Amino acid sequence: MKRFKKYFIPLVILCLVIVVTAFLFIYRDIVAEFEEWGYLGAFLICVVGNATILLPMPGLLLVIALGAILNPVLVSLIAGLGSAIGELSGYVVGYSGHEIARYNRDNKWFIRADRWMKKRGTVTIFVFALAPFLPLDVAGMVAGAFHFPVWKFLIACFFGKTLLLLLMVYSASWGWDALLRFVS
């Protein structure tokens, strides 16, 4: 029974996340239809778009479009919450695979990463959530593997993703306004 919990359950969780990621990537056009649902659509787009592991989903562009139509601050807050919840998929993969990390307890890189996550984990997750070019999925897996508190992970993801979305929505809005003034 101990072996079952140790190896089989993490493997099943990893396979489940991979299947969901592949399904969402293949049927990403269905996700785009959530845009018609307003604020709920922004939330769902971000949950689904951020639940995929390492495969990009078109969520950010759809949320930017919704921010131009609806209240941009409210869209960013709701989408930031959805993004944080969606990013839990990477965290769960890392958390379920923490047994693999146990074998590296003597490894100096493992010790450094563990210490770094304990000291600067919240800031690291926030920065990875804020920067669209950094792999937050990987940071989430590391956070899960080191049993970083899930509530800190969610809060850092929420604030990072919300700030990113606010910047993107307002930048797109200002750019659109400037383009319209230039054309007319």
N, C-alpha and C positions, 0 to 999 in steps of 0.2 A: 504494500500500500504506500509505503514511503517513497519507493521508486516511482510509482505512478504519479504522485503529487510532484515529485522532483523533476521528472522529465516529460511526462505525457501532457500534463495540463499546460505548461508553458509552450509546448509544441503545438497544441490545439489552438491556443490563443494566437500564436504567431500565424498559423495557417488561416485562422478566421480573419485576422486583420489583412492578410495578403489577399484573400478572396474578396473581401469587402472593397479593398482598394482597387483591385482589378475590375470589379463590377462597376464601381462608381466612375472609373476612368473610361470604361467602354461605353457606358450610358450617360456620359457627361451632358449630353443635350437635354436629358430629362431634368437635370439639376438647373439648367438655364431657365426652365419654365417656372421655377420658384420666384423669379423676379416679379412676376405678376401679383404676388401675394403681399407686396408692401413690406412693412416692418418684419412680419413673420417670415417672409421670403428672405430678407437679409439675414435673419437668424439661421434659417435652415440652410441657406447657401453656404454660410460660414461653418456651420457644424459639419456638413457633408464635405465641403472643400478642404477643411483642415483635418478631417478624419483619415484622409488618404495618407499613406506613408510613401514619401519620396516621389510621388507622381503629382505633377501640377494639375490643379483644377482651375477653371476660369472664374472662380468666386470673386476675386478682387475687382475685376473689371465690372462685374454685375453689381457689386455693392457700390462702386463709384457711380455707376449710372443711377442707382436708387438714391444715392446721396444728392444727386443733382435735382431729382424730382421731389424727394421728401425732405424732412428736416435733417440736415447733414450731421448734426451732433447726436441726435437720437438714433439715426441709422448707424453711426460709428459705435455708439455704446452697445446697441443691440447686437451688431455684427461682431464687436469685440468679445462679448459674452459667448456668442456662438462659436467663435474661433477658439477661445480658451477651452470650451467643452470638447470641441473637435480634436484639439491637440492632445487630449487624454489618450488617444489611441497609441501614440508613440510612447507615452509614459507607461501605459499598461504593458506594452511589448517589453520595455526595459525592466519593468517590475517583475514580470513573469519569468524573465530570463536572468534574474539576479543570481541564480545558482551557478551560472557560467562564470560570472564575475568572481565568485567565491574562490575559484581555483587560482586566481591571480593575486591573492592577498599578499604574497611575497614580492610581487612585481613592483618595481619602483614607480612605474607609470600609473599603475592602479592606485598606489598609495597617494601619489600627487593628485590624481583626478578626484579621489575620495575627499581629500583635504580641501581641494579647490571648490568642490561642490558644496561642502559644508560651510566654508567661509564666504564664498561669493556666488552661491547657487541662485539666489533670487535675482541678483544683478545680471548674472549670465543669462538666465531664462528671459528676463526683461529685454536685454539687448538682442537676443536671438529672435524674440517675438517682434521687436521694433524694426529690425532690418530685414527687408524682404528677400535679400540675397543670401542670408545665413540659414543653414539647415536646422530649423527648430525641431524637426522630427528627430534628428540625431541627438540634439540637446535634451529632448524629452525622454528618449531612450536611456541616455546616461543618467538623467535625474531619477528615472524609475529604477534603474539598476542599483543606484546608490541609496534607494529608499528616501529620497528627498521628500519632505512632507508635501502631500498632494495639494493641500490648501495653499501653501506658498507657491507651488507650481501654477495653480489656477490664477491666483492673484497677479503674479508676475506676467503670465500670458495675457490676462485680461487687460492690464494697463499697457503693455507693450503693443498688443494688437489694436487696441482702441486708439492709441496715439498714432500708430501707423495709418489706420483707416481715416482718422481725422485729417492728417496731413495729406493723404492721397485724395480724399473727397474735396477738400478745400483747394488743393493745387489744381485739380481737374476743373473745378468750378471757376477759379480765377483765370485759368488758361482758356476756357471756353468763352468767358466774358471778353477777354482780350482779343480772341480770334473774331468774335462777332463785331467788336468795335473796329477792328482792322478791315474786315470785309465790307462793312456798311459805310 
